[in-house]
């Protein structure tokens, strides 16, 4: 009994081994590949009807432009062999739908483009026949074309290396672009942005080409698609400026018998080495608003500092507070002192 059972197990093992050998044999794999190839060949020789997406283009008279964005592609139903449809869908780069309205008497208003116009505009559909479209009707709004020059707004971010500062403004070349399109659209565009761009580990000046946004490319034409962006960076340094007089803004004089102590402050600023070397302390505005003095009830005021240079940063003010008080009978209303650590 045991012997019979052992022989059965050996027989099953040998059969499995034979089957595995057959499955991995070149002749078997070749047969499978040939069968699949024949099935694909036979299938692709048959006729089919299917939708394919192709770029949509509309040609208008020279003085007319579209007001609302168009879909970038349109679905066209085609009929043809599987081979032709496969080539059209995956390899053809020239197939599109060009609707030519340039010789039509078009003015401002709405226009309907019909199914027959779209099918007629199907171009370079080799060995397939366009038979239907989706959607069947396109409605566009047109108006007179106009041109305008608008400033370019950079959308550039500089990630500087530690110890370096951005100097001056980002320089654009050109700093404006001419836009062309429907008058109603162009009148509402005040500037044109670049695509977002981030430059990492910046420590030396540089120049890069940055594309302009193409979000309205179906209704607005740009005079150019790229601009040059120049930026300047320098090693960072700190500078101490002493004894800046505090001005009173909002009035020529302090209220009667009122005074501030101290009437001068020192500041520490940070920026590029060369930028700080050329920086004029007269550009700094240190002041207190007269209304703040009049409304103050604590006797403590915070001086305001305006550097008039966005690339130079204010690090600290010394002292950070000043005292304000009113003399009466040689007595100062504020009867305490503040001490600051140097």
Secondary structure as GFF3:
##gff-version 3
##sequence-region A 1 342
A	DSSP	alpha_helix	2	23	.	.	.	ID=ss1
A	DSSP	alpha_helix	26	45	.	.	.	ID=ss2
A	DSSP	beta_strand	47	59	.	.	.	ID=ss3
A	DSSP	beta_strand	64	66	.	.	.	ID=ss4
A	DSSP	beta_strand	73	81	.	.	.	ID=ss5
A	DSSP	alpha_helix	82	90	.	.	.	ID=ss6
A	DSSP	beta_strand	96	100	.	.	.	ID=ss7
A	DSSP	beta_strand	109	113	.	.	.	ID=ss8
A	DSSP	alpha_helix	115	120	.	.	.	ID=ss9
A	DSSP	beta_strand	122	123	.	.	.	ID=ss10
A	DSSP	beta_strand	128	134	.	.	.	ID=ss11
A	DSSP	beta_strand	138	153	.	.	.	ID=ss12
A	DSSP	beta_strand	156	160	.	.	.	ID=ss13
A	DSSP	beta_strand	164	166	.	.	.	ID=ss14
A	DSSP	beta_strand	171	173	.	.	.	ID=ss15
A	DSSP	beta_strand	176	182	.	.	.	ID=ss16
A	DSSP	alpha_helix	183	186	.	.	.	ID=ss17
A	DSSP	beta_strand	191	193	.	.	.	ID=ss18
A	DSSP	beta_strand	197	202	.	.	.	ID=ss19
A	DSSP	beta_strand	206	211	.	.	.	ID=ss20
A	DSSP	beta_strand	220	222	.	.	.	ID=ss21
A	DSSP	beta_strand	226	231	.	.	.	ID=ss22
A	DSSP	beta_strand	233	245	.	.	.	ID=ss23
A	DSSP	beta_strand	247	249	.	.	.	ID=ss24
A	DSSP	beta_strand	258	261	.	.	.	ID=ss25
A	DSSP	beta_strand	264	272	.	.	.	ID=ss26
A	DSSP	alpha_helix	273	277	.	.	.	ID=ss27
A	DSSP	three_ten_helix	281	283	.	.	.	ID=ss28
A	DSSP	beta_strand	285	289	.	.	.	ID=ss29
A	DSSP	alpha_helix	290	295	.	.	.	ID=ss30
A	DSSP	beta_strand	300	301	.	.	.	ID=ss31
A	DSSP	beta_strand	304	306	.	.	.	ID=ss32
A	DSSP	beta_strand	313	318	.	.	.	ID=ss33
A	DSSP	beta_strand	322	328	.	.	.	ID=ss34
A	DSSP	beta_strand	331	332	.	.	.	ID=ss35
###
